[in-house]
Amino acid sequence: MKKVLVVKANDRPAPLAVSTTMFETFMEEARQKEEWDVTVYDVFERDIPYFGQTYFDALERLENKEPLNEKEQSLIDHVNEALDLFLGADLIVFAFPMWNLTVPAPLHAFMDYIYQAGKTFKYTEQGPVGLVTEPTVVLLNARGGVYSIPETEHMDMGINFIRLSMQFFGVTDIREVIIEGHNAMSDRRDEIIATGLDEVRELARKL
Ligand SMILES: Cc1cc2nc3c(=O)[nH]c(=O)nc-3n(C[C@H](O)[C@H](O)[C@H](O)COP(=O)(O)O)c2cc1C
């Protein structure tokens, strides 16, 4: 069985939300794959807690064999679950929109969970080295404006953040479908979206 982790990062419904439609299109194909064991990790539905000092306090308490409070335990459980899923997957899919030039906050929290020295990367004298070299990663991203041209490329902190993070973790096999410009060029909205969804289907079938 191929272990597949699909990280869904939009709580807006399809077909209104384009990235949710990309997620659903991918899932339609995924359901056809008998050899896939798929886990959907919905960062909104899980209401995942922010990463911060609570986590470091919890680690210190665990080190000292002291009991954790509810908040600390919840964060530790969320981090461990996300890490186990991420490290155990052969194929990892992220479906997410651009919001305010970046990713929705709960997806950022998920990324904070999986940045773990010793697990997803390690420090060496030559600098950090990624430890997650095996999985294929698929990025499904929608953004209303156009960020694939030299004038605006640098403004995108969404897919660039996720792609760079995956590369930082050592992932080399990264596939992408980006649907963009459907708000900026609203007269071509339907065509842009339909073409992108075809690309999602085609990519999913080839995996
Ligand atoms: C809160 C919010 C912030 C957004 N910020 C941007 C943005 O910074 N740049 C952009 O091109 N589109 C922006 N959009 C439009 C979305 O990128 C666009 O709707 C795209 O399809 C992805 O969102 P969706 O999957 O919910 O449709 C924003 C939309 C919302 C709801």
Ligand as a Chemical Component Dictionary entry (heavy atoms), coordinates in Angstrom:
data_LIG
# 
_chem_comp.id                   LIG 
_chem_comp.type                 NON-POLYMER 
_chem_comp.pdbx_formal_charge   0 
_chem_comp.three_letter_code    LIG 
# 
loop_
_chem_comp_atom.comp_id 
_chem_comp_atom.atom_id 
_chem_comp_atom.alt_atom_id 
_chem_comp_atom.type_symbol 
_chem_comp_atom.charge 
_chem_comp_atom.model_Cartn_x 
_chem_comp_atom.model_Cartn_y 
_chem_comp_atom.model_Cartn_z 
_chem_comp_atom.pdbx_ordinal 
LIG C1  C1  C 0 -8.714  36.151 3.040  1  
LIG C2  C2  C 0 -8.301  36.120 1.606  2  
LIG C3  C3  C 0 -7.099  36.693 1.236  3  
LIG C4  C4  C 0 -6.694  36.678 -0.106 4  
LIG N1  N1  N 0 -5.489  37.206 -0.445 5  
LIG C5  C5  C 0 -5.070  37.158 -1.730 6  
LIG C6  C6  C 0 -3.803  37.668 -2.122 7  
LIG O1  O1  O 0 -3.031  38.142 -1.313 8  
LIG N2  N2  N 0 -3.465  37.601 -3.427 9  
LIG C7  C7  C 0 -4.271  37.049 -4.366 10 
LIG O2  O2  O 0 -3.914  36.995 -5.526 11 
LIG N3  N3  N 0 -5.481  36.554 -4.025 12 
LIG C8  C8  C 0 -5.889  36.594 -2.743 13 
LIG N4  N4  N 0 -7.105  36.059 -2.390 14 
LIG C9  C9  C 0 -7.894  35.392 -3.417 15 
LIG C10 C10 C 0 -7.588  33.895 -3.409 16 
LIG O3  O3  O 0 -6.212  33.666 -3.610 17 
LIG C11 C11 C 0 -8.408  33.196 -4.488 18 
LIG O4  O4  O 0 -9.761  33.219 -4.114 19 
LIG C12 C12 C 0 -7.927  31.805 -4.814 20 
LIG O5  O5  O 0 -8.893  31.144 -5.593 21 
LIG C13 C13 C 0 -7.610  30.948 -3.591 22 
LIG O6  O6  O 0 -8.637  30.934 -2.643 23 
LIG P1  P1  P 0 -9.818  29.845 -2.694 24 
LIG O7  O7  O 0 -9.146  28.499 -2.755 25 
LIG O8  O8  O 0 -10.545 30.063 -1.397 26 
LIG O9  O9  O 0 -10.606 30.151 -3.916 27 
LIG C14 C14 C 0 -7.530  36.079 -1.078 28 
LIG C15 C15 C 0 -8.742  35.510 -0.693 29 
LIG C16 C16 C 0 -9.128  35.524 0.626  30 
LIG C17 C17 C 0 -10.439 34.881 1.032  31 
# 
loop_
_chem_comp_bond.comp_id 
_chem_comp_bond.atom_id_1 
_chem_comp_bond.atom_id_2 
_chem_comp_bond.value_order 
_chem_comp_bond.pdbx_ordinal 
LIG C1  C2  SING 1  
LIG C2  C3  SING 2  
LIG C2  C16 DOUB 3  
LIG C3  C4  DOUB 4  
LIG C4  N1  SING 5  
LIG C4  C14 SING 6  
LIG N1  C5  DOUB 7  
LIG C5  C6  SING 8  
LIG C5  C8  SING 9  
LIG C6  O1  DOUB 10 
LIG C6  N2  SING 11 
LIG N2  C7  SING 12 
LIG C7  O2  DOUB 13 
LIG C7  N3  SING 14 
LIG N3  C8  DOUB 15 
LIG C8  N4  SING 16 
LIG N4  C9  SING 17 
LIG N4  C14 SING 18 
LIG C9  C10 SING 19 
LIG C10 O3  SING 20 
LIG C10 C11 SING 21 
LIG C11 O4  SING 22 
LIG C11 C12 SING 23 
LIG C12 O5  SING 24 
LIG C12 C13 SING 25 
LIG C13 O6  SING 26 
LIG O6  P1  SING 27 
LIG P1  O7  DOUB 28 
LIG P1  O8  SING 29 
LIG P1  O9  SING 30 
LIG C14 C15 DOUB 31 
LIG C15 C16 SING 32 
LIG C16 C17 SING 33 
# 
